[in-house]
Every structure is written in C-alpha cells, then in structure tokens.
Amino acid sequence: MNNKLKILIASSLAFLGTIFPQKISQAQTEETIIRRELIYVGVRGDSPWFGYRGDDGKWTGYCVDIAYALADRLSANQLDPIRVRLVTSTTQSRWDMVTSGQVDLECGPNTISAEREAKYGVSFSSPFFITATQILVKKATQEEYFKAGNGIVGVAKNTTNESDIKKSYPEEQVDNKYLSREQGVKALLDGEINGFASDGTLLLGSLFILNSELGADYNLITPQQNGRPFCARYGFILPGGEENSSWKRYVNDFLANDKKAQRVRKKWLGDLSENSQRIYDACIQE
C-alpha cells in the first residue's frame, strides 16, 4: 500500500469518527474520560429546555450546558481541557447508545425507573428534575369529559405516560400509535384526538415552540391515582453494573455539589411555571 493510499484511508477514518462516535470502554470511570480527553453525551433534539436546536440551528438547553459543566469538572487539574462531543439521541436509541458504549451518559427527559434499569441494563443518576404525566387539551375540554367515557387521549407508544394513561382511562379511549410528542400534539391541533398525554414540562415546551400560552388556547389536565399525580423524576442514563459504579458516584456528586451544575439547573429549570410548581410540590413529598 502506497503512502498516498494510507493517508487517504486514515483521513476517511478520522472523518467517519466525527460522525459515528467510537465505542468506549464498558467499564466506565471518570479516569477513562480524562485519558481520552473527550466526553460523549447523548442529547435529545426534541425536548425544549432540556435539549433542542435554537433559531440559529445550534444546540441549546439544560443538557447541553450541563455536558460542558461536567467537562469543566473533569478538566480540573488537567493540562488539557476535556472536550465535549454531543450525539443526537431519541426515545428509541437512548438505551442502546449507553449500553453499547457509544456515549458516556445520555441526558434528557428520562423517567427514573427500577424496571427500566433491569430491562435495559442501565443505571440512572440521582434526579435533576421532577414533573408528572399530564394531558394537553384545547381550552374548552375538561377532565370530566374523559371521565364520562368521551374522547380520545393520544400518547406515545412504549412510554411511562402510556402506562399512566391506561391506568386512568379505558383502553378504547387511549390511542398509542404516536411515535413522538410532536406527532401527537399535531394530531390534537388537527382535531384528530381530544388530548395528548406526555410529561407536563415537555407539553409546556411544545406550546413554547408553537408560540402559544397555557390558559389562552390550551389547558393541562393532571390524571391522578389515589389522589396523587403520576410523578416522573428525570435522571441521566448511565452504564449499569458494579464496574460502572464509580462513574455513577462521580456524576451524582457533580449534580449535588458542583456550583456550576447548580447554576445550569437554575438557569433552565429553576423558574418553574405555576403549573410546574404545583406538580413539583405534590411530587416532592413522595
């Protein structure tokens, strides 16, 4: 093989590496990231306030800022700073991205669940936000309408929201064909369904994107079980197993004690709306 061909192949591999992150060590620790001088973070692109693209097309949101804050923490006492590589994740891909070693962690509206940890072989960090399953409806629609056996509530398939809604209403009132929140909200706007269920804070984000306000055009209904909302605590998705426990402890300590992490949370999630504050107050007592 001549030198020109070798250079061409090396350049091509380097280019592909910027598109498809290389698999990282399954035994994940902060030391492995420091040696690599690069942290891979999965971020959802469809979740206002957590991860989305602004009007200028650039990444923005809590998960973006927290990734750089974590890199700064890892860079302490290092000669060279830890770089950040953001990788787009989805509700379908997030688990495999972590377990396959494509990313060091995934940040998004991920509801902490022991069942999910067991099913997907992952681990969750300590919670960084609390919300609950709610139903976005047009202003005139009241909860009694659904309780009387009327209307259809849409929900994304294979989500905790689907499970919560099926505990609240008969199965014939639940339409779980939707693959994304955007698809479901559009169906509501088009009159195909009477409500769409998701995490309340994400529904507020959808209204933000639509330049609409809660109370003016839409309301949120909060299903309950035994007088309590279906609460959801968000955590980072981390590699599972005892071999990755050091990384989990490091991330949890960062979330709890790092001043920059606390500033990022306050910037994006600290000023809760009246609706979010009610949900937070109800759920924090659990």
N, C-alpha and C positions, 0 to 999 in steps of 0.2 A: 504494500500500500504506500503510495507516494505521499509526501508531506502535505501537498495541497488537499488531497482527499481526507487526510487525517484532520486537518484544520476545519474543513467543511463539516465533517461529522461531529467534531467537538462543538462547533458553533451551533449546529442544529440541536444537539442535545441540551445545550445551555438555554437555547430559546424555548424548547419544549418544557424545560424545568420551570420557566416563569409562568407557563400556562397550567401545567399539571404538577402540583407540589409533590415532591418525592415522599415516599413512605418514611415515617420517622420511627424511632425506637418504640417498641411496645412498652418497655419498662420506662415510663416517663418520669423524669425528675427535673427540677429546675437546673441542675448541672448539665443535663443533656442539651437544654436550650442555650445555656450560656456558652457551651463549647461550640455549638452550631452558629451562635451569634445571630439567630433568626428564630422568631416565634410565628407559627402558623395559627391563625384564628379564623374559625368558620363564623360567618355573619350572614344573617338573613337579609335579603334586599327588599322585603315586602312588609316591614314592620315599623311604621313611623314611631319615632322616639327611641327605638331600640337599634334598628339598622335599616337604612333606606338611602336612596340617592336623591340629593337635593336638586334644585332647579338647574344648577350648573353641572349636573351629572356626576358629582363627586360623592363618595361615601360620607354619610353623616349619621349621628345617633349615639346613644349611650354605649353600644357595643364597640363602636369604632374608637371612641375616646378612651374607653376602659382598656382596650387592647394596647393602646400606646402608653397608658399609665402603667400597665403591668410590665411592658417592655422597659420602661424607665426604672421600675423597681428592680427588675432583673439586671439592669445595666449598672446598678450601684457598685462602685469599687472595681469596675471593669475598664480596661483601657479603651475598648471599642464598644459603642452602644449596640444594644440588641435591636435588630431591625424587625419590622412587622410585615407579615405577608397576610393580607385579607383574602379569604377564599369564600366565594358565594355558597351558602348552604340553603337547603329547602327543608320543609317538614318531612319529606321522604328521605332525603340524603343525609340528614344531620347525624343519625346514629352510626351509619357505616363510615362516615368521614372520621369519626372519633375512634371507632374500634379498629379500623384498618390502618390507623396511624397517619392519615392524610393531614390532620390538624392536631394541635396540642390541646385545644379546647374549642367548644362551639358556644357562642353567646347569642341568645335570642329569647323569645318568649316561650321558654321550655318549662312546663309544669313539673315540679319535683314529684317523683312517684317511685316508691319501692318496687312496684310491679314493673315499671319501665326499666329500672336498673337491672332487675332479674331477666327480663325479656330480651333486652338489647346488649347486656353485658357491659354497661357503662356505670358511671357514678356521677352524682350531682354534687355541686358545690353547695355551700350554705346559701340561703335565699337572699336575693338582692332586691326583690320587688314582690308585692302581693296584689292580686286582682281577683276576679271571680267571673264565672260564666254569666253572661247577660245576653239579652235579645234586642237587637236593633229593630225598631219598628217605626212606621210613619206616625206622626204626632197623634192622630185620632185613635190609634189602636191601643186598647187597654188589656191588661193581663187577663181580665175576666173573659175576654173574647176567646182566648186559647183554652182557658179552664172549662169553658162551656162546650168544648169539643169542636170549636170552629177554627178554620185557618190552617195554614201550613207553616212550620218553622224549618227553615233550611239550616244546615250545619255541615261543616267539612267532615268527610269520612275519616274514620280511624283516629279521632281526636278525643281528648278528655271531655271536650264540650259535647260531643255526640253522646257519650255515656251519661253526662249530666242531664241533657235534654230528654233522653229516653226514660230517665227516672222521673221526669216531671210531666210528660205528656204521652198519650197513647201513640204507639208506633205508627199508626196510619196518619198522624199529624206531623211526623218527622220525615224530612227529605234530606238524605245524606249523600246525594250524588255530587256534591260540590267538592272540587279538589283544592280550592283556595278561598280565602276570605274575600278577595276582590271579586271572584266569580259569584259568590253568594250575595254580596252587597249589591252587585249589578242586577241580580235577579230580583232583589227587593225593590230597587228603583224602577225596574221594568214591570213590576206588578205580578211577577210570576209566583212569588211567595209573599206571606204576610209578615214574616220576621226572619232575621238571620242571627244565629247564635254564635258567639265567639267570646274570647276574653274581653271584658269591658274596656280595658285600656286600649286594646287593638281596634275595637269598634270606634272609639273616640278618635283614634289615629286615622281611620278611614274617613270619618267626617272631616277631619282636618285637611286631608288630601282633596276632598270634594268641595272644600270651601263652604261647608255647611256647619251649623251650630246645633248642639243639643238643645232642645226646647223650642227652637224656632221651626224646624222642619221634622225633627225626629225625637224619639224618646228611647230610653233604655229600660227594659223590664228585667227584673232580677229574680229568676226562679230560686226557690228555696227548698231545702229538705230539713224537716224538723225545726223550722223557724230560722235556719241559717243558710247563707248563700253557699254556693258550690265554690269554695275558695281555691285559688291557684297560687302557689308560691313559685317564682321563677328562680332557676339556678343555672350555672354553666354546666354543660355536658362535658364530663372528664372521662378519661380511660378508667375502666373498672379494674378490680383485682388488688390484692395486697401489694403487688410490686409497684403499683402507681400511687400508693397511699401518701408518699412524701410530697408528690406534686399536689394532691388534693389539700393537704395541710398547708402548703405554701399558698395556694390560691385562697383558701378560707382566711388565712391570716392577713393576706393582702386586702380582701374585701372588708374585713373587720377593722383593721388598724391603719391602713395606709391613708395618709391625709389627701393625697391626690385622688385616690379611689373614692373617697367620701365627697370630694368636690365635684367629681364627674357625676356621681349619683344625684347630688343636689341640683346640678345644672339641668339634667334631663328629666329626673323623676321626683324631685323634691317638692315642687309646687303643684300639689295634687288638685285636680278639679273637685268641685263639691261632690260629684258622683263618686269619684275615685276615693275621696276621703271617707265617705260613708262605708264603702266596701272595705277599705283598709281597717277602719275602726271595728267593723264587725268580724273581720277575719283574724286580726292580730290577737284576739282573745282566745283563739283555739289552741 
